[in-house]
Amino acid sequence: MTSLNQDIRDKLSRLNVFEKIIVANTIVFLFCFIALRFQGSGANLEWFSLSSSVLEVLSKPWTLLTYGFIHNSFIHLFFNMVVLYFFGRSFSNLFKQDISLKVYILGILSGGFAFVLVYNLVPSGILNNVGALVGASAGVRAIIIFLCAYLPNKEVRFFTFQIPLKYIGIAMVLFDIPGLFSQNSGGSIAHFGGYLLGYFYATQFYKGNDIGEFFDRLLSYFSKSTTPLKTVHKKKKNSFAGKKKEEFDKFTHQKQIDLILDKIGKSGYESLTQAEKDFLFRAGK
């Protein structure tokens, strides 16, 4: 059993962030499926799905995130995870895993906020009453639109055709517009929340601004040591261009990535040298 557990840990450790998200969503779906099997309709998932009622959201604020890990059918889960897998492969090869996670999570949160906001601002009767919101679609769409906005001219293969990402993004947005007036209007509203987040994140990131940086600060806050501080004599660290060596290395590394991404945006992925492709692959780890 110990050997089996170790094998599982080793395999999970080799997964990229999107593959781990797919595993997490699948485990949650199986758990919900089993709960519904044994308890029937008594298995209350309202504690994790997102309501359009502001009062309910205030009483269960975690649902702004947890709804993105609940799916109402296998087809719903399968479609979202397949799309996430294929676009996630490209994303992981171009960006670090922390960026991938931040875009995905913020996409889910943005979709949830859009869902609640629109249902409380638009007069009743215009939109269909969908009850509670579930599904990872907002996070998936944030990832896709981030790629489309950051590398609009990068071509991807679709069967035998090479299609620039910007056309895929435009087609997805246009396809979702009729959904705003369908039976799944709530889901389509969340999709647009993901679209807006992905586009805004990409345009800001292109300018050198990481709008998800507060996630890094939040994680570093919780990872701080609680041991008493000791007064020690610190050695003066080397500095480069007014920056600490670690900051300088991180800066130059990101600049290399930006230059390669600009080259992809102008001339396509195939224009990269093998050394540049290898560098991007390592940077995405």
N, C-alpha and C positions, 0 to 999 in steps of 0.2 A: 504493500500500500504506500509506503514511504517513497519507493522508487517511482510509482505511478504519479504521486503528487509532485515529485520533482520534475518528471517529464512534462507534466501539464504546465508547471511554472516556467520551465525552459521554453516551451512552445509559445506561451503567452508573452514572454519577455521579448520574443523575436517579432511579434506583430507590430505593425505601425499603429498610430493612434486611431485611424479610421477602422482598421480591422478589430481593434479592441472595442470601439464603439459598437460595431456590428455584433460582436460577441455579447456585449452587455445588453443590447436591445433584444437579442434572441433569448437570453436567459430570462429577462423580465417577461417576455411574451410567454415562454413556457411556464413560468411561475403563475402568471395570470390565467393561462389556459387550464392548468391543474386546479387552481383555486375555484374557477368557475365550474369545472367538472364535479368537484366534490361538494361545493356549496350552492351551485346553481346561481340563481339571481341574487342569492344572499351574499355572494362575494362582492362586497361594495368597493368599486374602484374609484368612487368619487373623491376619495382622499388623495388621489394622484392625478386625476384628469382635471382640466382647467375649465372653470365655470365662467360665463360671461357676466355674472353678478359681481359687482365691485365688493360688496360686503363679504361674499364667500371667498373671494381672492384675498381680502385682508385677513380673514380668519385662517386661511390656508395658503400663505404666500409661497410655500415651496412648490405648489402646483404650477407656477410659472415656468418651472424647469422640468418637473417630473412628468408633465403631460407629454413631453417629447420622447419619452421612453416607453409609452403605452401605445399599443396598436390594437385596433378592434377586429382585425382578421389577419390570417396568414398572408393573403394577397397584399394587404396594406403594408405589412412588415417587409415582405419579399421585394416589392417594387422599390420601396425607399432604400433598402439595404443594397440592392443591386446597383442602383444609380449612385449611391454613396461610394460603393466599392470602386466603380470605374472612374469616377471623377476624383475620388480620393487618391488613387494611384498617381495621377498627374500632379495633384496638389502636394503630396508627400515628397515627390521628386524635386519640387521647386522651392518649398518652404519648410521651415523647421516645424517640429511636431507641436511646440507650444502655440505657434500661430494657427495651426490647423484646429487645435482644440478650442482656442479662443473664438475663432470665426464660427465654429459649429455651435458652441454653447450660447454665444451672443445672438446667433441667428434664431435659436429656439426661444430665448428670452424676448427678442424683438418681435417674433411672431406672436408670442403670447400677449405681449402688451398691445400690439395692434388689434388682436382679436377682442380683447376686453374694451379697449378704447373705442373702436368703431361701433361695437354693439351698444355702447352707452351714449354715443353721440348721434348716431343715425336714428331718425324717427322709426318707431316700431311699424312693421308692415312692409317696409322696403326690403329688408333682409329676411331670409328664412330663419326660423328659430331652430338652431342645431343642438341646443342643450350644451353639452360639454365638449371641449376640444381635446383630441389626442393625436399623436403621430409626430414623427421626426421630420416631416416635410419642410418646415421652416428652416431648420438647421441645414438640411441637404441643399436647399435652394440658396442659402447664404454662401455655401461653399462653391456652388456652380457659378453664381453671379460674381463672386470675388474673382474667380479665374477669368471669366469673360471680360470683366472690367479692367483687370490688371494686365492681361495679355490678350487684348481683343483680336489681334491678327494671328495669334498662334493657331495653327490648323490641327484638327483632330480627324482621324479616319472614321467615317460613317459608311459601313459596307465598303463600296469601292470609291467613295468620294472623299475628298479632303475639304473640310468645312471650317472656316475661321470661327473661333469661339464666340465672337460678337454676334454672329447670326444665330447661333444656338441660344444665346441669352435672350435675344429679341424674340425668337420664336416661342420660348418658354413663357415669357411675360405675356405675349399676345394670346397664347393658348389659355392662360389662367384668367384673363379678363371675363369671358362668359361665365366662368365658375363663380364669380362674385354674386351672380343672380340665380344660381342653381340651388339644389338641395344641400350642397356642401359649401354654402357661401362662407361659413365660418372658417373652414379649412383654407379656402382661397384667400381670405383676408390674412391669415397667418402666413401664407406663401409670400404675399406682398411685403409683409413685415420682414421676412427673411431676405427677399430681394433688396429692399432698401438698406438693410444692415450690411449685406455683402457688398453692395455697390459703394456705400459710404466708407466702409472699412478699406476697400481696395484703393479708392481714390486718395484717401488719407495716407495709407501705407506707401503708396507710390511717391508721396511728397516727403516721406521719412517719418510720418507720425503713426505710432501704434496706438489706436484708440482702446485696445484691450490691455494696455500696459498695467492698468489697475489690478488685473488678475494676478500679474507677477508680484505686485506689492502685497496683495492679499495673501498669496501663498507664502511669500517670504516672512510675512508677519507671523503666521502660524507655525513656521518652521524655526523661528528664533529660539535659541537656547534659553531656558529659564534658570540656568545656574548663575550664582552670584558673580558679578564682574570683578575682575582683578586688575589692579594697576600694574601695567607692564611698560617697559621702554620699547617703543616701536622703532624699528629701523626705517630709515627714509627709503621709500620705494622709488624706483626709476620711473621717470615720466617721459612721455613722447608727445610732442605738440601740445603740451599743457594737459595731457590726459594720463591717467595711470596706465601701466602696460596692459592690464587686462581690458580696460575700456578701449584702448587704442587698437588692440588685436580684434576685439569684437566689432569695432567701427570699420576697420579695413576689410574684415571678412564679409560684412554686410554689403559694403561697397562693391566687392567682387561679385556677389550674388546679384546686386542691382544691375551691374553692367551686363552680365550674362542674360538676365531677364529682358533688358532693353533690346539686346541683340535678337532674342527669340521673338519679341513683339514686332520687330521690324522685318526680320528675314526668316522667321520660323525656326522650329527646333532643329531641323536637319542642317541648319547652317552652322551649328556649334561644332567645335573640334571635339575629339574624343576626350581630351584633357578637361575641357569645359563641362562635358556631360558627366564625367567622373566626379568633378568638383561639386556639381549640383546634386548628384546622387548622395555623396557623403554629407553635404549640408542638410539634406532632407532627413537624415537619420535622427 
